[in-house]
């Protein structure tokens, strides 16, 4: 017999996304949370089964079997929202998470940090205030080594000032009265300590010197239906990453430049614009290119068409 709870449990909930801003404020009425360098994961329990979904609705259970096992212990039916992270030298590291996702490394080092609850035991609570949803979450989650609540920050100004040297990404700042909106919203804001965003891989340069496989990635972003060239990324790769990326790139080669830009580089190879990379950089130049970009990892939780220039 199918329970009423299961009948009401949504099959999918589009995640709420934060808006990037540099207009920082320190309002005690808002909630400041640690911004983690991981993969956004929405978790659902229905009919006793756990499903972990990326933000573009791709099932991720096979990557995080230990998290699935731990979530199975939480009673009832529910939807929760959070970030799966792996740690390197005491800090959340997207690069460390990449090695788990794309290799046979055990997932025992990953943690699921949860920050919202959208559905619980037959009740859709997306229309309740964030502060109320968080109370539901705290009652639902019994923290352990693998499942944790995202930390709230008591002194956000000092936290952001020290974020870079402490290996932190920044903060997500939330309006306590906000409903759960399945879109990008100004009720959730990103205060970043470092410049970083997703970009579409559009090609690569041939290797020179002792480097193998490729030299630099060519990247871009969408503006409407147009793919805009944003520059090349030549650092952030170790030998395993170069080989891993090349094996993905060589099967999606194309002849023509997928952008309208004239790219003045020699020995180019263009690829289908389907892969999304996480790139750190210092700033955008006046010519719309990345300054001092560095590759951080490949994102599989966002489709290329969703990638725009964050501003």
N, C-alpha and C positions, 0 to 999 in steps of 0.2 A: 504493500500500500504506500502510495506517494504522499508524503506529509504536506500540509499547507505551507510549511516553511520552505520546502523544496520548490513548490509551485511558484512562490513569490520571489525566490532567489534569482536575481538577474543573471543571465547567461554571460554577460560582459558589461563592464563599466569603463567607459573611456576616462582615462586619468585626468585629473586637474593639473595644470601646468603653471609654474611661476613665471613672472615677467621680470626680465633683467632691468635693473635700474642702477644709476650712480647717485641718485638723490637719497643719500642715506639719512635716516632719522633714528632717534633713540626714544621711542614712545613706550612708556611702561604699560600702556593699554594693549600693545601688540605682543605677539608671542614670537620669540627669536629661537630658532632651532639650528643645530649643526647641519651644514651642507656636506653630505658625504660623497666621496669620489667612487661611485659604484654603478650598479645597474638598477634602474627603477623596475620594481616588481610588484604587481598586484596579485594577491593571493586569495583564493576562493575555496571554501569547503562546502560541498553539496553531496548528499547521499553518502557522507562519510569519506568522500574522495577529495584529495587536495590537488588544486591546479595552480601553478605559478605561471603568470603571463608577463611578458614584456609589455612596454607601453604601446606597441603596435600589434598586440594580441597574438603573439607567438608563444606557444607553450615552451617553458624552460625547465620542466621537471628533470630532464635527463642530466642537466648540468649541476643541479643542486639537490641531490637525493637526500643528503643529511637534513637539509632545511625542510624538505617534504616530510621526513620522518618526525621531526620535532613539532611541526605544525599539526600533524595528525593527532597529537595529544590534547590539542585545544578543543573542548567540547562544543557542540552546537553547530549551526551553520552561519557563515559569515563571509564578508568581503573585507580585506584589509589592504592598506597601501603602505609601501615602504621601499627601502633600498638594500640590495644585497651588496656587501662589500667584502674585500679581502684586505689584509693588512701587510705592510712592509715597513720594518723598522718602527713599529708602533703607530703608524699612520695609515688611514685608508688609502689604497692604491688601486687605481683602475688597471694599471699595468699588471699588477699581481693577479687581479681577477681575470684578466685576459688569458694568463697562462693556465688557469684552472678551466676556463671555458673551452680552450682550443687544444687541450692536451689530456693526457691520462692522469694528471695530478689529482690527488684526493681533494674532495671539497670540504674536508674537515676544518679547514682554516677559514671558511666563509662564515659571515654573520648576517642575519636579516634584521635590520633596524626598521621598525614600523612607526608610522607617525599619524595614521588616520584609519578610521573604521567607517565604512559606507553602508553596511548591511549587517544585521545581527538578529538571528532567530526569528525570522518571519517579518522583520520590520526594516524597511528601507529608510535610513536615517540621513540621506544626503541633503534633505531639506532642513536639517537641524544645524545649529551653530557649531562651528569648529570646536569651540570650548566644550560643548556637550558631547560631540562625537569623540573627543579625546578622553572624556571621562568613561565612556563606553569602552574605549580601547584599553584603558588602564585596568578596568574590571575584567576584560576578556583575557589579556595577555599576562601570563605568569612568566616573568623573565628568567632565562637560564643562559648558559654559555653561548647558545646559538641564536636565540630569539631575544631581541632587546628593544626597548623603547628609545626613540631618538632623544638625545639630550636637549633640554631647554637651557638657554644661555642667560645667566643673571646679569652679566655686565657686557652687553653686546659691543659697545664702542671699543672697549679694551680688547675684547676677543678678536674683533676684525683687525685692529692695529697689529696684533701679534700673530694673526692667522698664517701669514706666509712663512715666518720662521718656525712655526709649530707644525708645519706640514698640513694646514687646514685649507679647504676650498673657499670657505666663506660661510654665509648663513642663508637660510630661508626664513623670511619674515612674514608672519601670517596674521591677518585680521581675525580676532577671536570670534567675531560675529558672522564670519563668512560661511556660506553654504558650500557644499561640494559641487563645483561647477566642472563639467566634463569639457573643459577648454582651457586656453591660456587666460589667466585672470590677474588683475592688479590687486586682488585681495591676498594673493601670495606673491611675494617679491624675492628676487635673488640679489643679495649683496655679495659680490664676489671679491675675494682677496687677489685673485689673479685673472687675467684675461684668458678665456678658454671657451671653445664652442665646437659643435659638430660641423664638419665640412665634407662635401662629396668628393671622392677620388675620381679625377677625370683622366689621369694618365700618369706616366712616370718618365724619368730620364734614364738613359743607359748608364751603367756604372763606370767609374773611372778609377785609376790607380788600383789599390788593393781591394776595394769594395767589390762584393759580388752581388749579383741578381739585379739591383737597380740603384740609381743614384739618389733621386729625390722624387717624392710624390707631387703631382700637380693636383690642386684642389680648387673647389668652387662652391657656390651656393646658389639657390634659386631665388629669383626675383620675378614673381608671376610664373610664366612658363619658360622664362629665359634662364639659362645657366650662366652664372657670372664667374669669371676666373678670378681667384683670390691669391694666387702665387704658388710657390713650390716649398716643400717641406723636406729639408735634407738631414735633420737630426732627430734623435730619439729612438734609433733602431739598434738592436744588437744583431748578431749573426742569425739567431733563430727567427727573429722577427722579419728580417729581410727575406729569408727563404719562405717563411709562412705567407707573407704578403705577395711575394712574386708568384707563388703557386696559385693564389687566388686571381691575380691580375692577368696572368698569361692566357687564361681560358676565356677572358672577356675582352680581348683586343679588338679594336675597331680601326678603320682607316682614317676617318675624318675627325677633326676637332669638334667635340660636342658643344663648345661655346662659340660665341661670335667674336671672341678676342683674338688678336694676333699675338701668338705666344712666341717670343723671340728666344727660343732655346734650341740647341742642336740635339740631334739624336733622341727625338721624342717618340714615345709610343702612347697613343690614346687608348682608353678603355671605355666600355659602357659605364655610364654614371649611375652605378647601382650600389657601390660600397660607401659606407659612411665612416669617417675617422674622427676621433676626438683629438683636437689640436690645441695646444697651449701656445700663447704668443704674448708679446709685450704690448702691442697696439696695432691699430689700423693706420696705414700711411695715408697721406693726402691723395694718393693715386688708387686707393681702395685695395691695397695689398697688405698681407700680413707682415709684421716686422718680428724677426727672431722667432719664427714658428718652430714648434717641437711636437713630434708625433707622440701620442699617449696610448692609443689603442684603437681597435676596430669596434664600432658600435653595431650591434645587431638588433637593438631595440628601437630603431628609428629608420623609416624608409627614406631614400634619397630625396624624394619629392617634398618631404616635410622640412628639409634643411634650408633655412633662411638666415640672413645676417642678423644676429641678435643686436639690438640697439635699444 
